[in-house]
Amino acid sequence: MIKDYVAAKKIGQKEYKAAVSKGKSPYLPVLDNILMHVETINERRVGLFEIPLEYIVGTKTHERTESFSLNFMPILEDNTEFAYKWSALYDSQLEEGIRDPIKVYEFMNQFYVQEGNKRVSVSKYVGANSIVGEVYRIMPLKNDEKQNKIYYEFLEFFNVVPIYLLTFSEEGSYQKLADVVGKDLETPWDDKVIELLKASYAVFEKAYKAQGGENLDCTVGDAYLVYLTFYSMDSLINDSQSLTSQRITKLWKEFKTQTNEHVTLVKTPDEIKDNNNFIKNVITNFIPDYTPSHPLKIAFLYDKNSSESAWTYGHELGRNHIENVFGELVETRKIDNLSDYDSLKEAIDKAVDDGVEMFFTVSPAMMEGTVKAAVHFPKVKFLNCSINLNYNAVRTYYGRMYEAKFIMGALAATRTMDGRIGYVADYPIFGTMANINAFAIGAAMVDPDVKIHLKWSSEAGRDWQKEFEDEGISVISGPDWIKPSNASRQYGVYKKLGDGTIKNLAAPLWNWGKYYEQIVKTVLNGSWDAKGLVRSDRALNYWWGMSAGVIDVILSDDVPYYCEKLVGILKDGIIRESLKPFAGELHSQDKVIQEKGSEELASEDIIDMNWLNDNVIGNIPKKNAIVEEAGDTLKMSAVDTVNKED
């Protein structure tokens, strides 16, 4: 019916005028034009697939592109041959549906029509969700751009789940989806799981869009992945629509924070003071919400035993510190060995019943349980010791340890006689590569020819001590902490002498007591919700360093005073920010990261770092080479290269 063409044309003309008013081209994008400005590898037929109509965004060639507005609605006059053909196709669609597949070209997960523009237009007008098309893929040349990396991750996903459905805005999301579903990206998923994925996504998409999800910056896929962190795919199929809508409402803030653009990175405690217009950050101004008769109750939750784990022991010292500082204004407790979700949930539930108002969980592996609890108990304060895990309900805190490692690298280079230094790293997670590279850069500033020999203590079957001994490497940056139950001198930067004795030189210091003191103080003095920092659409990450007093380097008495002076100069430069390890020219093992004279890398690039400096001998291990006990930590915080095949 021509009246439906007229109605569709009105929609198209409205879109046309809106585009013109914004200074944009009002016509459909043309893939041939786009390809003139990008490098591609090849073109190949993929096959017949069901294509979400929202992913069809333009035409392959110039032909007919000016017949449609940007939303694929027609804009030609009613008395044209085009209008009559569109109307006839509309009538046919009502009676028989669209039977013949269209022909489309896929580029970077978007589709451009070669044959079937009117079929797409009619389908969109009647509110269809998808259309069958013969797909030809044009492959972009692989590069370091974010969208390119995400697309290549999609191709890996497509090899095991051959559907066009989910798109994400952050790297690593397809791997996270596989983890949630209990699958991998190497073995094809069975049809039953794929059908459940499609059906549950359809239910979620409908409910999500009904609540205005299209107005958020994240994709539907981003939000769906967040939902699956809390609830199963089966729940979307089996539970009522109203319950699903309630859950979406509860998770709304988490949807809003799912891109890295929605993170507030607090790099110094002063940023909290500067954004708080109510109370000065001093003990004498504690607000009366907390008194000796009504203290702030805080629980420290550990995944390991604080008497056996060096990492946990450091946090336990921090807990003791805040009890000493705040006295009767706080009441703390610690719970060990919460290594699985069920035990963590049980501990949190019991503590909340006991009146605990603030929780610190000290491992990235505990984030999944922490954020689920935080959404369930929105009035309780939850923090997790990690970086780059973006949730609105949970604040994260971590230290810029790379600053200390830079200084220790310079010191180590003064102590080696053969230009070789050993370095032991634990897990390839966010922040670890920055530590390694800062150490390597610091060492190279003292000796440009120095080489850093990297070993991973978390690699299965690896004996890094024996390897260094066999290689004759005597100056080593070992583990950062001493295990309380098994003390050793092989920590920090040390030198192994010819007779086998160890001479300790320096060690990094995590001053968790200072860190916890400053965080807890924000609750006691009313600056926890500091104006300008805390927003409903952003995650809040504390990332403090030497200037905040939470990171330091301690030296042995055996260090020559000239080295001590060097360390003092470097430390002063770091604190004053006149010395920045990742400013200026930077080289990885295989390319130039940035040129001479460049500003310091952005904080996000330092945190996400997935490369090794050019003077590092070694590599970043893959997930299948790492001990099984690291699984939960890697699941939450592994750098992107860990999950990728060579």
HUCORJO-V7750 format. One record per residue. RES is the residue in one letter. PHI is phi as a letter, one per 30 degrees, with the letter a starting at -180 (none if undefined). OMEGA is omega as a letter, one per 30 degrees, with the letter a starting at -180 (none if undefined). NEAR is the number of other C-alpha atoms within 12 Angstrom. Layout:
BEGIN
RES	PHI	OMEGA	NEAR
RES	PHI	OMEGA	NEAR
END
This chain:
BEGIN
M	none	a	21
I	d	a	23
K	d	l	18
D	d	l	26
Y	d	l	35
V	d	l	25
A	d	l	23
A	d	a	36
K	d	l	32
K	d	l	24
I	d	l	25
G	d	a	32
Q	d	l	29
K	d	l	23
E	d	l	27
Y	e	a	30
K	d	l	20
A	d	l	19
A	d	l	19
V	d	a	16
S	d	l	12
K	c	l	11
G	i	a	10
K	c	l	16
S	d	a	20
P	d	a	29
Y	c	l	32
L	d	l	39
P	d	a	32
V	c	a	30
L	d	l	31
D	e	l	23
N	d	a	17
I	d	a	22
L	d	l	25
M	d	a	10
H	c	l	11
V	b	l	19
E	c	l	16
T	b	a	20
I	c	a	15
N	a	l	16
E	b	l	17
R	a	l	17
R	d	l	18
V	c	l	25
G	k	l	22
L	d	a	22
F	b	l	27
E	d	a	28
I	c	l	36
P	e	a	28
L	d	a	35
E	d	l	32
Y	d	l	30
I	d	a	44
V	c	a	36
G	a	a	43
T	c	l	41
K	d	a	34
T	c	l	23
H	d	a	22
E	e	l	22
R	i	a	28
T	d	a	36
E	d	l	28
S	d	a	34
F	b	l	41
S	d	a	36
L	d	l	34
N	c	l	39
F	i	l	43
M	d	a	42
P	d	l	45
I	b	l	37
L	d	a	29
E	d	a	22
D	d	a	24
N	c	a	16
T	c	l	17
E	d	l	14
F	e	a	24
A	d	l	31
Y	d	l	23
K	d	l	25
W	d	a	39
S	d	l	31
A	d	l	24
L	d	l	32
Y	d	l	30
D	d	l	23
S	d	a	19
Q	d	a	26
L	d	a	20
E	d	a	11
E	b	a	12
G	i	l	20
I	d	a	28
R	c	a	17
D	d	l	20
P	d	l	26
I	d	l	34
K	c	a	33
V	b	l	42
Y	c	l	40
E	c	l	38
F	b	l	41
M	h	l	35
N	i	l	36
Q	b	a	32
F	b	a	39
Y	b	a	44
V	d	l	43
Q	c	l	32
E	b	l	26
G	j	a	34
N	d	a	43
K	d	l	38
R	d	l	40
V	d	a	47
S	d	a	49
V	d	a	40
S	d	l	36
K	d	a	31
Y	d	a	33
V	d	l	24
G	i	l	17
A	d	l	22
N	c	a	22
S	a	l	28
I	a	a	36
V	d	a	30
G	b	l	35
E	d	a	27
V	c	l	34
Y	c	a	28
R	c	l	28
I	c	a	30
M	d	l	27
P	d	l	27
L	d	a	22
K	d	l	21
N	b	a	17
D	c	l	16
E	d	a	14
K	e	a	20
Q	d	l	23
N	d	l	26
K	d	l	27
I	d	a	28
Y	d	l	34
Y	d	l	30
E	d	l	37
F	d	a	34
L	d	l	31
E	d	l	27
F	d	a	34
F	d	l	29
N	d	a	20
V	c	l	24
V	b	a	30
P	d	l	28
I	b	l	30
Y	c	a	36
L	a	a	36
L	c	l	38
T	b	a	36
F	b	a	36
S	c	l	30
E	b	l	35
E	d	l	32
G	i	a	37
S	d	l	37
Y	d	l	40
Q	d	l	38
K	d	l	33
L	d	l	35
A	d	l	32
D	d	a	22
V	d	a	26
V	d	a	24
G	i	l	17
K	b	l	21
D	b	a	27
L	c	l	29
E	c	a	20
T	c	l	16
P	e	l	20
W	d	l	24
D	d	a	16
D	e	a	14
K	d	l	13
V	d	a	21
I	d	l	26
E	d	l	20
L	d	l	22
L	d	a	36
K	d	a	28
A	d	a	21
S	d	l	33
Y	d	a	33
A	d	l	25
V	d	a	30
F	d	a	41
E	e	a	33
K	d	a	23
A	d	a	29
Y	d	l	38
K	d	l	24
A	d	l	19
Q	c	l	22
G	j	a	20
G	e	a	28
E	d	a	21
N	d	l	15
L	d	a	24
D	d	a	25
C	d	l	31
T	d	l	30
V	d	l	34
G	d	l	36
D	e	a	37
A	d	l	41
Y	d	l	46
L	d	l	40
V	d	a	40
Y	e	a	41
L	d	l	33
T	d	a	32
F	c	a	29
Y	b	a	26
S	d	l	26
M	d	l	32
D	e	a	24
S	d	l	23
L	d	l	33
I	d	a	22
N	c	a	17
D	d	a	19
S	d	l	16
Q	d	a	21
S	d	l	18
L	d	l	18
T	d	l	33
S	d	l	26
Q	d	l	18
R	d	l	33
I	d	l	36
T	d	a	24
K	d	a	26
L	c	a	37
W	e	a	32
K	d	l	31
E	d	l	41
F	d	a	40
K	d	a	36
T	c	a	36
Q	d	l	37
T	c	a	30
N	d	l	30
E	d	a	20
H	c	l	31
V	b	l	33
T	c	a	35
L	c	a	33
V	c	a	33
K	c	l	26
T	b	l	30
P	d	a	36
D	d	l	22
E	d	l	26
I	d	l	36
K	d	a	28
D	d	a	19
N	c	l	24
N	c	a	23
N	c	a	19
F	c	a	20
I	b	l	26
K	d	a	23
N	d	l	31
V	b	a	20
I	d	a	22
T	d	a	13
N	c	l	19
F	e	l	27
I	d	a	24
P	d	l	18
D	d	a	18
Y	b	a	25
T	b	l	19
P	e	l	16
S	d	l	14
H	b	a	17
P	d	l	27
L	d	a	37
K	c	a	37
I	b	l	37
A	c	l	40
F	c	a	46
L	c	a	45
Y	c	l	42
D	d	l	39
K	b	a	29
N	d	a	26
S	d	l	28
S	c	a	24
E	c	a	22
S	c	l	26
A	d	l	26
W	d	a	30
T	d	l	35
Y	d	l	32
G	d	l	32
H	d	l	42
E	d	l	37
L	d	l	27
G	d	l	32
R	d	l	40
N	d	a	27
H	d	a	24
I	d	l	33
E	d	l	27
N	d	a	19
V	d	a	21
F	c	l	31
G	h	a	22
E	d	l	18
L	d	l	29
V	b	l	34
E	b	a	32
T	c	l	34
R	b	l	28
K	b	l	34
I	b	a	32
D	c	l	27
N	h	l	26
L	c	a	29
S	c	l	31
D	b	a	26
Y	d	a	22
D	d	a	19
S	d	l	21
L	d	l	36
K	d	a	27
E	d	a	20
A	d	a	32
I	d	a	41
D	e	a	25
K	d	a	17
A	d	l	27
V	d	l	26
D	d	l	14
D	d	l	18
G	j	l	24
V	d	a	31
E	c	a	35
M	b	a	40
F	b	l	47
F	c	l	47
T	c	a	47
V	c	a	46
S	b	l	41
P	e	a	38
A	d	a	36
M	c	a	44
M	d	a	46
E	e	l	38
G	d	a	38
T	d	a	51
V	d	l	40
K	d	l	32
A	d	a	36
A	d	l	36
V	d	l	29
H	d	a	23
F	c	a	26
P	d	a	21
K	c	l	17
V	c	a	31
K	c	a	37
F	b	l	42
L	b	l	44
N	b	a	44
C	d	a	40
S	a	l	40
I	b	l	47
N	i	l	43
L	c	a	49
N	c	l	40
Y	b	l	42
N	d	a	39
A	d	a	41
V	b	l	47
R	d	l	43
T	c	l	39
Y	b	l	40
Y	a	a	42
G	c	l	42
R	d	a	43
M	d	a	41
Y	e	l	42
E	d	l	47
A	d	a	48
K	d	l	50
F	e	a	42
I	d	a	53
M	d	l	53
G	d	l	52
A	d	l	42
L	d	a	50
A	d	a	49
A	d	l	40
T	d	a	33
R	c	l	36
T	c	a	32
M	c	a	18
D	c	l	20
G	i	l	27
R	b	l	35
I	b	l	45
G	d	l	48
Y	b	l	47
V	c	l	41
A	c	a	36
D	c	a	35
Y	c	l	40
P	d	a	45
I	c	a	44
F	e	l	40
G	j	a	36
T	d	a	36
M	d	l	43
A	d	l	39
N	d	a	44
I	d	a	54
N	d	l	48
A	d	l	43
F	d	a	48
A	d	l	50
I	d	l	43
G	e	l	41
A	d	a	39
A	d	l	34
M	d	l	26
V	c	l	28
D	b	a	26
P	e	a	19
D	c	a	21
V	d	l	33
K	b	l	38
I	c	a	44
H	c	a	36
L	c	l	38
K	b	l	35
W	c	a	36
S	d	a	27
S	d	l	30
E	d	a	28
A	d	l	21
G	i	a	15
R	c	l	19
D	c	a	16
W	d	l	29
Q	d	l	27
K	d	a	16
E	d	l	22
F	d	l	28
E	d	l	19
D	d	a	11
E	d	l	17
G	i	l	24
I	d	a	31
S	c	l	38
V	c	a	45
I	b	l	49
S	c	a	53
G	c	l	42
P	e	a	34
D	d	a	35
W	b	l	31
I	c	l	25
K	d	a	22
P	e	a	20
S	d	a	14
N	b	a	13
A	d	l	15
S	b	l	20
R	d	a	28
Q	d	l	33
Y	b	a	32
G	h	l	39
V	d	a	45
Y	b	l	40
K	b	l	39
K	c	a	29
L	d	a	18
G	e	a	13
D	d	l	9
G	j	l	13
T	d	a	14
I	c	l	22
K	c	l	28
N	d	a	31
L	c	a	38
A	a	l	41
A	b	l	36
P	d	a	39
L	b	l	35
W	c	l	38
N	c	a	34
W	d	l	36
G	e	l	30
K	d	a	34
Y	d	a	37
Y	d	l	45
E	e	a	34
Q	d	l	35
I	d	a	44
V	d	l	45
K	e	l	35
T	d	l	33
V	d	a	35
L	d	a	35
N	c	l	34
G	i	a	29
S	c	l	33
W	e	l	33
D	c	a	26
A	e	a	27
K	d	l	19
G	j	l	20
L	c	a	31
V	c	a	28
R	b	a	23
S	d	a	24
D	c	a	28
R	b	l	31
A	d	a	35
L	b	l	41
N	c	l	40
Y	d	a	39
W	b	a	38
W	c	a	39
G	b	a	36
M	d	a	36
S	d	l	27
A	c	l	32
G	i	a	29
V	c	l	35
I	b	l	33
D	a	l	37
V	b	l	36
I	c	a	28
L	c	l	30
S	d	l	23
D	d	a	13
D	d	a	18
V	d	l	26
P	e	a	17
Y	d	l	14
Y	d	l	14
C	d	l	27
E	d	l	26
K	d	l	17
L	e	l	26
V	d	l	35
G	d	l	23
I	d	a	19
L	d	l	33
K	d	l	34
D	d	l	22
G	d	l	21
I	d	a	32
I	d	a	26
R	d	a	15
E	i	l	18
S	d	l	16
L	b	a	22
K	b	a	32
P	e	a	41
F	c	l	39
A	c	l	25
G	i	a	19
E	d	l	22
L	b	l	31
H	b	l	25
S	d	l	29
Q	d	a	22
D	b	l	14
K	a	l	15
V	d	l	17
I	d	l	27
Q	a	a	19
E	d	l	17
K	e	l	14
G	i	a	12
S	d	l	17
E	d	l	19
E	d	l	23
L	e	l	23
A	d	a	16
S	e	a	29
E	d	l	25
D	d	l	23
I	d	a	34
I	d	a	37
D	d	a	29
M	e	a	33
N	b	l	33
W	b	l	38
L	c	a	36
N	d	a	39
D	d	l	29
N	c	l	35
V	c	l	35
I	c	a	24
G	k	a	25
N	b	l	31
I	c	a	39
P	d	l	36
K	d	a	26
K	e	a	33
N	d	l	21
A	c	a	25
I	c	a	28
V	e	a	23
E	d	a	17
E	d	l	21
A	d	a	27
G	e	a	29
D	d	l	29
T	d	l	34
L	d	l	38
K	e	a	36
M	d	a	38
S	b	a	37
A	d	l	41
V	d	a	36
D	d	a	35
T	d	a	29
V	d	a	30
N	c	a	36
K	c	l	26
E	d	l	16
D	d	none	11
END
